[in-house]
Amino acid sequence: MEKDEIIILKNVGFSYGDNVVLENINLTVEEGTILGIIGPNGGGKTTLLKIMLGLIEGYTGKVIVKCQFKNKSGGYHHNCMGYVPQHSKVNKQFPATVYDAVEMGLYGLTGFKGPTKEEKEHVNLLLEKVGIDKIKDCSINAISGGQLQRALIARALVGKPSVLMLDEPLVGIDQTGVMAFLKFLAEVKEKFDLTVVLVTHNFHAMTITADQVACLNKTIHFHDNPEHLSKEDIAKTYSCEYDAFHAHQPG
Amino acid sequence: MISILKYQFMQNALMAGLVVGVLCSVLSVFVVLRRMAFIGQGIAHAAFGGIALALLFNLDLYITTTVFCVIIAVLIGITSRKGKLSEDSSIGLFLTTSMALGVILLKLRKEYTTDLMGYLFGNILAVSRTDVIRLFVLGIIVLGFVIYYYRQLQFFTFDEEMAQVSNIPVKFLYYALLVILAVVIVLSVQIVGIILVSAFLIIPATVALLIGRHFLQVMLISIVVGVTSTLSGLTFSYYAGMPSGAIIVVTMFVIFSIVWLIRRFVWKKE
């Protein structure tokens, strides 16, 4: 059965001055699937993610995001997208407990009055669902990287988004941790009825988890089911032979 | 304490110190957590150019300096946010140019500028009742803004990108914060001076972050540190006959040192 497209990119390009970062990107994300974007460092993965999130302006082409998103006059009740940045980039000195950090995900929706009792209960339920309810009163500088990542995912989910975007969530996690995280992500996707877009270096993780893979190095070299990915596609994306690429992959 | 309240200039000074202490301490939480300390310094130094402009053309000192500093603050924001220049280069550019402009303008002024040291290091004795009223009005506006946007400012300070994705008006908050910072700095310069105003925007929150676990706790502790050091510093400077700005900053540093030592050796963080 054909799935609805939730994100559509048509001929998207982006440059920093004379440095072309992305060119001629045509990509669709189907609702309810996991899209893995892989590619080398500097290949434009994070830039593409940020364009989809609306964090970067000044790109060429067209980006269409079809979230069930009500505007302010219609009294919006959820965010279109949830974003999980790299946990290593979070300012851990910020004075917040795990609960505080997760509740913040609601602040764009609640305005001056703050979260209602029901919304606070929703935060607590979410903490339980992602398995960090026992550490909710701990400061964010006192928890592990894995726990912080779960807190960031809970923060992204608290606004009930349609799409969850994750930037390099597997960095700094060992192979056992990677498998556990992928299992957790698949569960979260099912539980919350999400579409997931994931940027990563970890090629093997993507072949296990993703329904679709996009190989990106300035432009899209492959976009399909990972089973159809050939050695030639990898060689084109990483500008090196498959064996050399394989030797440098984790796991 | 009672005896110094006999004099109107000390009443004015203490009331002005109270408002400046509260405002700078509230802003210092954003300045420290968003790593905007250098911006604060840039705006403070830009005040020198504004003051010189007002003196040369006999313009209203507050209005001219405030407008000048707000323009500089917004220019720093635009150039660094658009990515054309790095933030520190952009601040360095405007900071030094404003100072240089100030020196040139003061040179063009034929009269001798007697109160230059007052602008550089603060002159609390020159605070009038009108200044105090102006500070109270400004204080209400700034605190009203912070209270109204409290949650949004908190999220924006913690993680600007996720805040933007979550419908927080990050651009508005960024420029509003810069404008408020510029206005508060201009009004604080009279008390503490261009050179030392940065301490007001850094030390209270730095102390508070050693103690507080929640954002609100940090903000309240920061206010207590700022107000306590400002009022005790002013009182001490009156009896010791010392410059108020310098005494307040040293008092803040003493509080920081005590809290840091307690945190390091007695009440260790979790």
Boltz contact constraints between the chains, C-beta under 6 A:
constraints:
  - contact:
      token1: [A, 53]
      token2: [B, 165]
      max_distance: 6.0
  - contact:
      token1: [A, 55]
      token2: [B, 161]
      max_distance: 6.0
  - contact:
      token1: [A, 79]
      token2: [B, 166]
      max_distance: 6.0
  - contact:
      token1: [A, 81]
      token2: [B, 165]
      max_distance: 6.0
  - contact:
      token1: [A, 83]
      token2: [B, 162]
      max_distance: 6.0
  - contact:
      token1: [A, 83]
      token2: [B, 165]
      max_distance: 6.0
  - contact:
      token1: [A, 94]
      token2: [B, 158]
      max_distance: 6.0
  - contact:
      token1: [A, 95]
      token2: [B, 212]
      max_distance: 6.0
  - contact:
      token1: [A, 95]
      token2: [B, 213]
      max_distance: 6.0
  - contact:
      token1: [A, 95]
      token2: [B, 214]
      max_distance: 6.0
  - contact:
      token1: [A, 95]
      token2: [B, 215]
      max_distance: 6.0
  - contact:
      token1: [A, 95]
      token2: [B, 218]
      max_distance: 6.0
  - contact:
      token1: [A, 104]
      token2: [B, 155]
      max_distance: 6.0
  - contact:
      token1: [A, 107]
      token2: [B, 151]
      max_distance: 6.0
  - contact:
      token1: [A, 107]
      token2: [B, 152]
      max_distance: 6.0
  - contact:
      token1: [A, 107]
      token2: [B, 155]
      max_distance: 6.0
  - contact:
      token1: [A, 108]
      token2: [B, 166]
      max_distance: 6.0
  - contact:
      token1: [A, 108]
      token2: [B, 167]
      max_distance: 6.0
  - contact:
      token1: [A, 108]
      token2: [B, 168]
      max_distance: 6.0
  - contact:
      token1: [A, 112]
      token2: [B, 148]
      max_distance: 6.0
  - contact:
      token1: [A, 114]
      token2: [B, 151]
      max_distance: 6.0
  - contact:
      token1: [A, 139]
      token2: [B, 213]
      max_distance: 6.0
  - contact:
      token1: [A, 142]
      token2: [B, 270]
      max_distance: 6.0
  - contact:
      token1: [A, 159]
      token2: [B, 166]
      max_distance: 6.0
